[in-house]
Amino acid sequence: MQTWRPHGTATRHLGGWASTAAHQRAILLAAGGAIVAVAGRRADLLVIVAPLVTAALWGHLARPRAEVTGTARLGDTTVREGAVTGLHVRIQPALPDVHGLVTVAKAPWIERKPSSGIAELEDGAASIGLRSTRWGRRRVGTVSIALVSTWGAFRVGPVDLPDLDTATLPLPAAFDASAPTPHPRGIVGLNRSNRPGSGSEFHTIRQFHPGDRLRRIHWPTSMRTGALHVTSTFTDEDAHVFLLVDCFSDLGPREGIDGRPTSLDVTVRAAGAVSEHFLRSNDRLTLRTVGAAAVPTLGVGSGTNHLRRVLDTLAAISPATERRDTGEQAIRGVDPMALCLVLSPLIETTMVTLAHRLAARGMTVVVVDTFPDHLVDDPTNVYQALAWRVRLLSRDAEVHSLRLRGVPVVPWRGPGSLDQVLRDIARRASAPRMTRR
């Protein structure tokens, strides 16, 4: 699959200079007035048409001869939700006696500053601020350039430049977890292992062995006992986190970063927050989506570079573009020791089935409920409230079936949402479990 790259620069020749209707009208009126004045021997008419003759002649003599090229460039092609980037437009060559306007058409989820989307060229350049209010990949409104020469005699355009693209990354919600990640088994990370080794958390004080580092010597104990003692620590390990994102639906009014979130807004921002937390803890993370077409496949990775790839993948989601997706491809080849986090509003039964299937394999599964509460808060629409009540009753039965299997369902509430459930998983990790092979 080819990597999608936003187009941040657009260039186009604006074409030749054409006379305006005002210039043609000045020429006709001046010529007609001069002919009538000469034929009728009316000197007063010559005085009346003299300004028109001057404007027409001056505008023709000051006509620009050079062909102009317009270039539009985005300051940043990748921004976060709510961030502002600049659209910089320049013409080459920058003609001194030419006036011009730059306009940017309206586009969904793009706010223009100024709100009219119009800027005047000064010294051949102009800038317009653009604010993206919702995550996703989209095109900026069409950029048009119009130029006019002295006295408005000749003009170019308006000419539309090629489309510009921008990628808006989701703004991760606030999230933090103090509970340890279950099943750490890597060689780097911040999770404490149960076995001693090179780490940061204290284990015990023991006698010195060949190979121990000198900085580990515990001098108070060594002086008291007369033999060298060192401090030993628990080794630090990383864990594998598997995120499964529900893209089957986008419920609720789409109001952007400044309004109420939709179900997919909550899901995507929660996925970004969880990814940022675990990746900054040096854990490994895998992201898969269900129900969206043309989303690039993201493998296992760690670190801040992988976080950027995760956010790029989330920005590429188009909801409900693959309704026939069963999720089999998404859950194929998952590490059996990974912590599986299923982020879903639990409206589509396919996600419930996938959670059951992962749990049946003996994997550690946590379902994060991203259903926004404000969807059922409108009391004015009686029929909509009744429909939601019926659907939520069915949804409660599906959630109950997950909990009976031992799959915790946790509503997304930001920081601390997963603390209690991760602690419970860590306590039961050593208990025997029955799995189906």
C-alpha positions, 0 to 999 in steps of 0.5 A: 500500500502506498504511503499517503503524503499531503500536498503542501505546495501548489504552483500554477501559471496564472496565464496572460493579461487580458483587458478589463471591461472598465478599460474597454469602456474607457477606450470606447467612451474616449474615442466616441467623445473625441469623434463627436467633439471634433465633428460638432466642434465642441471643445467642452466635450474634449475636456469631458473625455480628457480624463478617460483618455488619460486613464485609458492611455496610462493603463495601456502604457503601464500594462504588465508584460511578464507572465505571473506564477502563483504559489501556495504553501502550507506552513505545516501539512500535519497539525493537531486538532485545534492548531493553526497553520499558515497558508502563504501565497506568493506571486513571481515575479512580484510586480510593483504596480499590481494589486491582487487578492487571494481567496480561500474557499470554505471547507469542512472542519477548516476555519479561516482567519480572517473568517472571510478567507480573503487577503490582499497581496502586499509585495507579492505575498499574502498569508491566511491562517487555517485552523483544523477543528477535527482529526482526519485527512482532508483538503483545504479550500480551493485557493484562488488568485486574482491580479489587476494592473494600474487603473484596473486596465488589465487583469489575470484570473481569478485562477484556482491553484491545485488542491492542498491537503492536510493531515490533522492528528487527533488530540489525545485525551488526558490519560494516565495509569499508575497500575503496572502493565500485565505480562511484561517480558521484554528487555527494556521498559519501566514495568517491574519484573518478578525476577532480580536483575538490572533495574531501578526498584530495590530488591534486597541486600546481598553479598558481593559476587564477581561481576557486580558493579562497584556503584551497587556496593552498600557501604553501611552494611559492608562496614558493619559486617566486614564483607562487601555487600551490594544492593540488588534490584528487580529488572525492568521489562516492557510489555506488549499492548494490542489496541483494537479500534472500532470504526464501524460507526460515528454516532452523534453530531460532528461538532469538532474539537470545540463541541461535543464529541462523537463516538468515534471522536472519543474512540480515536482520542482515547486510542491516542491517549492510551498509545501515548501513555504506554509508548512513553513507558517504553512498552511495545504497541500494536494498533489494528482497526475494524470497519474502515477501509484503506487504513495502513497496517501498523506493526509492533513498535515503541518510542515516540516515532511509533507514536507518530505513526499511530496518530497518522494511522488514526487520522486515516480512519474513515468510518463505516467504509468497510461494513463487511469487515469481520475482524479476522484479519485484525486479530490474526497473529496477535501476541498471546501475552499481549494486553488487548484493549478493545476500544468501542462504543459497543453498538456493532455486534462484531466488536462484541464477538471479537472480544469474546474470540480473543478471550476464548484464546486465553488472552488478557482482554479489556473492553474500553466503552467509548459510548458518549453519554450525551447521545441519550440526553436529548429529551425533546425527541421522544422517538429517538429516546425510545429507540436508544432505550431499546438499543441500550437494553440490548447493549447491556445484555451484550456487556453482561455476556462479556463480564460473565466470560471474565472480560472487564468492560470499563467506561472511558473517563480519562485519567485513571480509567484503567487503574483498577482493572489493571491491578485486578488483572495483575493479581489474577495473573498467577491464578490458573485459567481454563482456555479453549485450544 
